[in-house]
Amino acid sequence: MFTSPATLPATQRAWVSARKGFPPSRSLELRTDWPVLKTLKPGQVTVKIQAAALNPLAWKLMRYLPNWIIKRPWAVENDFAGIVVSADSTSRFKVGDEVYGGVDPAIGFSTKQGALQEYVTLPAKDLAKRPPNISPFEAAGVTVTATTALQVLNDTKLEEGQTIFINGGSTSVGAWTIQLAKLRGAKVVVTCSKKNEDYVRSLGADEVIDYTAVGPLHTYLTKSPPSTKFNVVLDAAGLWDSSLYSQSAAYLQPNGIFITVGPTPHEFTWGAVPQLFAWLALLGLPRFLTRVQAKGKNIIGAVRAEDMEFLRRLLEEGKIRPTVDSVYEFEDAVKAFDRIVTARARGKVVVNVSLSQSSRVPST
Ligand SMILES: NC(=O)c1ccc[n+]([C@@H]2O[C@H](COP(=O)([O-])OP(=O)(O)OC[C@H]3O[C@@H](n4cnc5c(N)ncnc54)[C@H](OP(=O)(O)O)[C@@H]3O)[C@@H](O)[C@H]2O)c1
């Protein structure tokens, strides 16, 4: 039943970014002749992908990344779940293992591989065994956002009894951060729109602010500051306006930390330039010059083997859980991208790469 390298096909179906463009339908093409990388380096495995999940990064790259930086076409996306079909003897996986993981962008670009294709070859460190209580559709969306959330908590050293404020509690990064922060014994205050309040509370949020009803968030928090200032402020929504950090004196401890998942403007127009310089100054200059006491940081998530294993255990023990927003068939991947660009998904937008219809999980 399981495949050895010799029996892997030479080519596969893959969704690739063929040109710079937005919406994603202008950039994407479905190729049927995409090469399957069959040669394993030490420690590598080949995975037959069952399901892939989307991250906002992919459409941002399609929209903004010029060809002179990374030559198109390249296969898109990073997160997936699948079955090992070929494994180097030094890797810790064997043929038939059910896994999930993420294609490191550096490896993806250099080998022209992504998650929206049928087979991917990558280092075993970027994989974990899929716990039996998590379906491939659920597991597909874990790696990028859960490892980023864990890194936020590790980098900020959030401790029991401290408070984290998360702007964007219903984002995937926010949802993992809520769950992991509660496991550390921290208090969690989040923003989300009213419709997502029950969802974020079900994940463990202690207090919820409807960001659509309070006006500018920094103004609201300054006028109604928490009784004890936050130890950590995480912007999981990637606000382009830097005020949540620059105006944080009233609600963030002076020795606290502000962390952003990466500010993104709605459009890179000339109007976005002043904020670009504001961010560069706020995050790059010494704090005696910026006059913001709390530290500021832009997180760039990286997949680490120990983080993968830590998260796998929590998933298996049922201490954290993934959320699936919706599942699309492979041919309908463009519709999946249309969903994620709305920034209204609650949980992961997943694409079925090779599973039968009957394996679908109901949308939450
Ligand atoms: N730095 C890194 O390593 C890294 C890793 C992963 C992701 N990211 C970035 O992190 C951001 C979030 O990614 P994701 O995959 O977690 O997002 P996502 O799941 O696609 O986010 C969708 C959610 O965002 C909420 N939302 C949209 N605008 C908001 C706002 N202004 N304030 C609060 N909530 C808002 C929506 O809730 P409502 O419908 O209630 O508004 C929706 O539930 C993206 O910018 C992504 O590129 C960075």
The ligand as a MOL file (V3000), in Angstrom:
LIG
                    3D

  0  0  0     0  0            999 V3000
M  V30 BEGIN CTAB
M  V30 COUNTS 48 52 0 0 0
M  V30 BEGIN ATOM
M  V30 1 N 4.8660 36.5600 12.1010 0
M  V30 2 C 4.5240 35.3160 11.8790 0
M  V30 3 O 5.3510 34.3970 11.9640 0
M  V30 4 C 3.0980 35.0090 11.5380 0
M  V30 5 C 2.6160 33.6900 11.5870 0
M  V30 6 C 1.2680 33.4680 11.3150 0
M  V30 7 C 0.4480 34.5410 10.9870 0
M  V30 8 N 0.9640 35.7930 10.9120 0 CHG=1
M  V30 9 C 0.1200 36.9650 10.6090 0
M  V30 10 O -0.8060 37.0580 11.6740 0
M  V30 11 C -2.0160 37.6480 11.2110 0
M  V30 12 C -3.1570 36.7360 11.6170 0
M  V30 13 O -3.0350 35.5070 10.9150 0
M  V30 14 P -4.0940 34.3600 11.1970 0
M  V30 15 O -3.8310 33.2640 10.2360 0
M  V30 16 O -4.1070 34.0770 12.6320 0 CHG=-1
M  V30 17 O -5.4010 35.1580 10.7680 0
M  V30 18 P -6.8470 34.6280 10.4330 0
M  V30 19 O -7.1120 33.3990 11.2340 0
M  V30 20 O -7.0500 34.5740 8.9720 0
M  V30 21 O -7.6880 35.8730 11.0000 0
M  V30 22 C -9.0640 35.9900 10.7740 0
M  V30 23 C -9.6670 36.6190 12.0130 0
M  V30 24 O -9.1350 37.9440 12.1760 0
M  V30 25 C -10.0660 38.7040 12.9060 0
M  V30 26 N -9.7890 40.1170 12.6470 0
M  V30 27 C -9.7080 40.7000 11.4280 0
M  V30 28 N -9.4000 42.0250 11.5770 0
M  V30 29 C -9.2940 42.2440 12.9100 0
M  V30 30 C -8.9920 43.4050 13.6830 0
M  V30 31 N -8.7600 44.6030 13.1210 0
M  V30 32 N -8.9580 43.2810 15.0300 0
M  V30 33 C -9.2090 42.0940 15.6110 0
M  V30 34 N -9.5070 40.9540 14.9310 0
M  V30 35 C -9.5430 41.0350 13.5930 0
M  V30 36 C -11.3990 38.2370 12.3680 0
M  V30 37 O -12.3430 38.3300 13.3840 0
M  V30 38 P -13.6560 39.2530 13.2190 0
M  V30 39 O -14.4250 38.6420 12.0780 0
M  V30 40 O -14.2800 39.1190 14.5500 0
M  V30 41 O -13.1350 40.6210 12.8970 0
M  V30 42 C -11.1620 36.7520 11.9840 0
M  V30 43 O -11.7150 35.8810 12.9420 0
M  V30 44 C -1.8570 37.7940 9.6930 0
M  V30 45 O -1.4490 39.1230 9.4370 0
M  V30 46 C -0.7310 36.8320 9.3550 0
M  V30 47 O -0.0200 37.1840 8.1910 0
M  V30 48 C 2.2550 36.0530 11.1900 0
M  V30 END ATOM
M  V30 BEGIN BOND
M  V30 1 1 1 2
M  V30 2 2 2 3
M  V30 3 1 2 4
M  V30 4 1 4 5
M  V30 5 2 4 48
M  V30 6 2 5 6
M  V30 7 1 6 7
M  V30 8 2 7 8
M  V30 9 1 8 9
M  V30 10 1 8 48
M  V30 11 1 9 10
M  V30 12 1 9 46
M  V30 13 1 10 11
M  V30 14 1 11 12
M  V30 15 1 11 44
M  V30 16 1 12 13
M  V30 17 1 13 14
M  V30 18 2 14 15
M  V30 19 1 14 16
M  V30 20 1 14 17
M  V30 21 1 17 18
M  V30 22 2 18 19
M  V30 23 1 18 20
M  V30 24 1 18 21
M  V30 25 1 21 22
M  V30 26 1 22 23
M  V30 27 1 23 24
M  V30 28 1 23 42
M  V30 29 1 24 25
M  V30 30 1 25 26
M  V30 31 1 25 36
M  V30 32 1 26 27
M  V30 33 1 26 35
M  V30 34 2 27 28
M  V30 35 1 28 29
M  V30 36 1 29 30
M  V30 37 2 29 35
M  V30 38 1 30 31
M  V30 39 2 30 32
M  V30 40 1 32 33
M  V30 41 2 33 34
M  V30 42 1 34 35
M  V30 43 1 36 37
M  V30 44 1 36 42
M  V30 45 1 37 38
M  V30 46 2 38 39
M  V30 47 1 38 40
M  V30 48 1 38 41
M  V30 49 1 42 43
M  V30 50 1 44 45
M  V30 51 1 44 46
M  V30 52 1 46 47
M  V30 END BOND
M  V30 END CTAB
M  END
